[in-house]
Amino acid sequence: MPNMAGDSQHCAACEAQTDEAFSRLQELVDALPAMEEKGRLLVRAKQAESVVRQAESFQTCKSLLGQADDRLAEARSALVQAEAVEEGVDEARRAVLHAASLRGFRVGPLQNAETMLCECLASSPFANLDEARLACMEKTVLAELEKEVSDYRESYAEALKLCESLV
């Protein structure tokens, strides 16, 4: 003879589990607009970081070219002085050629960095570098936001899978 009391208790437990699963899914669905906004903020902050990193790379290349320009100017000045006293001219000319070569090695990377910065900025939602800098987040805030969005996606996927298995 079947145990009717046990079956009804089992069904009540199943129903409670189903209700709980669908309630959790509803909570997550209700939170979706807020999480979508947080996702947009996260994307914007990451785009801003990308633009700022590219600007920093450009500034580094610009600084290195400036240093090479200074070195070349010093070598040229030393050449003028060597020619004036007619001593060490060959060595001074080699120093100028060397400095000019080093400077040449800095031009291409600067041009590439500038092009990449322009492309990065153009493909971003920012009108200029200052706007991108303002959209950057502190690393800890960014990491917390990333975790929150990731955790939400994971919870949503788990809740949806559970509800699908219950139907």
Disulfide bonds with the S-S distance in Angstrom:
none
